[in-house]
Amino acid sequence: MLTVHHLNNSRSQRVLWLLEELELPYGIKFYERDSLTRLAPPALRAAHSLGKSPVLVDGDATIAETGAIVEYLVDKCGGRLRPESGTPERRRWTYWMHFAEGSLMPQLLLDLVLSSAPGRAPEAMREAVKAATDGTRHGYVAPNLKAMFDLVEGELTKSPWFAGEDFSAADVMLSFPLETAGARAGAFQGRPRVAAFVERIHARSAYRKALAKGGPYAYAE
């Protein structure tokens, strides 16, 4: 039996969704973020030493990192939701699989850290911290995010899905970054195709089944 170590409002929602798309049976071990720090609980370290979600357990195999889990599950199903090797669609698939966590998520996380830093600083220092973090956000992070959001919008003019005309695991990988980007970083503003992509994935029956099993998920609205 496959078991997903699932943290609420996290990347692990994608893994539940993929399992539903692949029609694989699985169980869920639930974890809740700390209400103050928003971090995962220490108990997750029993599944993987870094204490981060998702973690997938399949018999004696323990797999961490969403991209690695996605590829493991696609392989397990004989290559379902992955274009044929050597095709243009496969090259697109590989690029967007890695773009999700290699390019987009680091910038989104940096923006989140910088925007929340003033509120965590001592009251006497908040204005100074805000001035410093705003400078970095507006001078570095915002231009990078704009370029990435525009790239995604342009890609979706070519086809409805990131690897071509057919839905694939690359779309699953991009779901969490684009959901959070729309909710927190203005990715939908002036980019109708990005917004429409998120609406399409939210309408999929497998996505709705994963929501029902995984519990409340802030980015599904």
N, C-alpha and C positions, 0 to 999 in steps of 0.2 A: 504493500500500500504506500502510495506517495503521501507525504506529509509536508504541508507548508507551514512554516513558522511565520505567522502573519501579524504585522504591526498595523494598528489602525492608521488611516490617512497616510499611507506610505506607498513606496514603489511595489510592495508585495501585492497590491490589488491587481497589478498587471499579470502576475503569475496565476492568480485564481482565474482571471479572465481567459488566459491562454489555455489553462487546463479545461475550461468549459468549451472553448472552441475546438480543442482536440478530442473532447469527449473521453477524457481520462478520469477514472475514479481517484479521489483524493480525500484526505482528512486535513483539518486545520487545527493548529495550536495557536490560540489567540494571545496577543500581548497588547497592553495599553500604554500610550505615551504618558510620561509624567505631566501632570496638569500645569506645572510651573515652568519646567525646563523644556518641555515638549520632546524630550529625549526618550529613547527606548529604555525599558526597565533592565536592570542588571541580569534578570533571569534569562534574557536572550543569549547571554554568553555561554550558557550551557549547550546551546545549539551550535554556536560558532564563536570563536574567541573574540572577534571584534564586536559582538553584541549588536549586530545590525540586521535588519530585515530587508529582503526576504532571504530565507534559508529553505532549501528543499532537501528532504531526506527520502531516499529511495533505497530501501534495504540497508546495505552497508555503505552506500554512497551518500555523502553530504556535499551539497553544491551551494555555494554562495555567489553573490553578484547576479543581478537580474539578467544581464546579457548572457552570462554563462548558463543560467538556469533555462532561459528561453532556447538557447541552442541545444542544450541537453534534451529538452522535451521534444523539440523538432526532430532531432536525431532518433529519439525513442519511437517516434511515430513515422519513421521512414522518410523524413523530409517533407512532411506536410507543412503547408504555410511557408514554404521556401521555394523560390523559383529554381528552375533547372540550372545546373552549373554551366558556365560559359556563355550565358545569355546576358543581354543588356539589363534585363530585369534583375538578374542575380547580382550584378555589379551595383545597381541602385540599392538593392536589399542590403548588401554588405555595408555600403556607405551609411545608410540611414540607421541601421542597427547600431553602428558605433557612434554616429553623431548624437544620438539621444543622450547617452551618458558621457561621452568623451568631450563634447563641445557645449551642448545646450545646458545640461543640468549644472555643471560647475558655475556657469555664469548666473543662473537662476539662484543657486545657493549663495553665491557671493553677494548678490543683490539682497537676498533675505537677511543675511548676517549683517550687512552694512545698515540696512534700514531699521533693524531691531536693536542695533548697538546703543543708540542714545538712551533708549528706555531702560537698558541694563546698567548704565553708568550711574555713579553717585549724582545726586540732584545738582550739586554745585558745578559739575563738569558736563552736564548734558548739552548745553549750548555749544561748547567747544567740540565735543565729540560729534554732534550733529553737523557742524560746519566741516569737520574733517571727512566724515563719511559721505556727506552729500557731494563733496568735491570729487571723491572717487567714483561714486555712483554715476554722477552726471557726466564726468569726463572720461570714464573708462567703461563701466559696466553698461550703461544705457546705450552707447553707440554699438557695442558688441551685440547686445540683445536685439537691437533694431535690425542689424545686418542679418542675424540668424533668423529672426521672424520673417524678414523679407525673402530670405532664401527659401524658407518653408512655403511661404505663400506662392512663390514662383514655381516651386516644384509641383505644387498641387494644380497648376494650370495644365500640366502635362497629362495627368491621369488622376482618378479619384483616390487612389491609394499610392503609398510611397514607393512600391516596387512595380507599379504598373496598373493594369486594369483589374487585377485580382487582389483581394485582401490577403495580407501576409503577416508573419510575425514581426516584421519591421513596423507595422502599424501599431501593434501591441506595445512595442518598445517606446514608441513616440507618444503614447497616450498620456502617461503621467507628466512628462515635461510640458506638453502642450496644454493639458488641463490646468496645471499650476501656473503656466505662463499666462493663460487667459484670465485666471482668477486674480493673480497678484502683479502681473507685469505688463498688462495692456496689450497682449499679443493679438487679441481679436479686433482691436481698434484699427479700422481701415484695411483689415485683412479678412475678407469674407470667406475665403477658401479655408483658412485655418479654423475659423469658427464653425464652418460647415463640416469639416473633418471631425471635429469633436462631437458635433451633433450626430453624425453618422455612427460613430463608434458607440455612443450612448444608446442608440436605438437598436443595437444588435442584441439578439436574444441571449447569446452567451454572456455578453457584458451584464445584462440584467440578472441573469442567474448567478453570476459571480458576486454581484452586489447583495443579493438575497442571502448568500452564504457567508460573505465576508463581513457583513455588518455595516454600520454607517460610514460613509465615505464623502468627505466634504466637497470633492471636486466633481461629483457626478451630476451636479445641477446645471 
